[in-house]
Amino acid sequence: MSTLRPSAPDRKPGAGTPGSAADPGHAEPVTPVPSGAGPSAPDREPGAGPGAGTPGSAAGPDPGPAGRRTAVGVLDRSVALLELLADGPQPLRPLAQASGLPRPTVHRLLVALEAHGLVARTSGGAFRLGPRLAELAARADPGIDLGAAADGVLARLHDATGESVQLYLRSGDRRLCVAARDAGTGLRDSVPVGALLPLDAGSGGKVLLAWSADAERFPVVPAAELAAIRRRGWAASVAEREPGVASVSAPVLASGQLLGAVCVSGPASRIGHAPGRRLAPVVAAAARDLALLADRRETPPGAASGE
């Protein structure tokens, strides 16, 4: 989920992230466990008997949307929290409510995941998916490495437009933000890296659908609209994904294959209600630049000269 918000003021030196050790007013208390003792009382559901809610037990909360459970309860619970964060940044209390876990347990797991870079925090203190996930994903699927190559292209696009920019890849039936740069000043559309957004709402999703073979699975977007996007080479949207947000996106096509979608987004009050008129040329140019970079990264050394 993205957030349309003003830029946050700089913190005073020494001030920690809300909920961190440097910010004791917001930190979640964690009951110390005596040496040799089992889990402390707050880790169990109120009123639960001995063994109830322990990792891997049948009485514990559902470990995830699909109900997957293993014999390693702490892993199940950690993955369940990551899946909840896939919908966007969330504060501690809603995460505890959605997971069915006690807040001290959720806080302890999130802090541990944060130490490994799998979870990070927004400027407002909410938890979000961390950058280490993108690094691991890039190793699992080299196509995701496009995000690393996009940094310079997105920086130039940001400088040219003054708005927030993102790079999206398709991830199942949603789109994944693998690189982003915020506008930085004033009202802005902020999409964190790792955010999963819909395919059938917003210009970025529609670009990915327009070049997908299974677009008919998303009847919300008419086939005629997707055909028009392919003809002109870009898509625009106003208040589709989120009220007040406008965007323009273009496909990254390398050797005829769709790799992703480059997007510029921001407040409709500033971008306008016909954002394609002003932004489409520069967004499409950035997408072409990124496609050239991708082609170069895929070409083995010496291949172009026939060596």
FENHUBEL-V507250 format. One line per field, one symbol per residue. ss: DSSP state (~ for helix, > for strand, _ for the rest). phi: phi as a letter, one per 30 degrees, with the letter a starting at -180 (. if undefined). psi: psi as a letter, one per 30 degrees, with the letter a starting at -180 (. if undefined). A space follows every 10 residues. Layout:
ss = ???
phi = ???
psi = ???
This chain:
ss = __>>>>____ __________ __________ __________ ~~~_______ __________ __________ __~~~~~~~~ ~~~~~____> _~~~~~~~~_ __~~~~~~~~ ~~~~~___>> >_____>>>_ ~~~~~~~~~~ _~~~~~~~~_ ~~~~~~~~~~ ~__>>>>>>> >__>>>>>>> >_____>>>> _____>>>__ __~~~~~~~~ ____~~~___ __~~~~~~~~ ~~__>>>>__ ____>>>>>> >>>>__>>>> >>>>>>>~~~ ~___~~~~~~ ~~~~~~~~~~ ~~~~~~~~__ _______
phi = .cbcaddddd ddejdcdejc ddbddcdddb ddceeidddd eddcdeidde idideidddd dedaecidbb dcdddedddd dddddddkeb ddeddddddi cdeddddddd dddddcidbb bdddjddbdc dddddddddd bedddedddd eddddddddd cicdbbbccd bicbccdcaa bddjbidbcc cdejdcbddc bjdddddddd ccdceddcdd cdeddddddd ddiabbbbhd daeicbabbb dccchicdca bcbcbldddc djcbddecce dddddddddd dddddddddd eiddcid
psi = klkjllkklk lkkfklkkfl ffifffkkkj kkjlkflakl efflkkfkak fkglkflffl lkfleggkka fieeeeeeee eeeeffflkk leeeeeeefg lkeeeeeeee eeeefggfka klffflklkl ffeeeeeeee jffffeeeff eeeeeeeeee fglkklkklk jbgakkjfkl klefkakljj jlkfkkllfg kleeeeeeef gkfgfffife jkeeeeeeee efglllljhe ekkfkllkll kjjkhgkkea kkkklakffe elgifeeefe eeeeeeeeee eeeeeeffkk kfeefg.
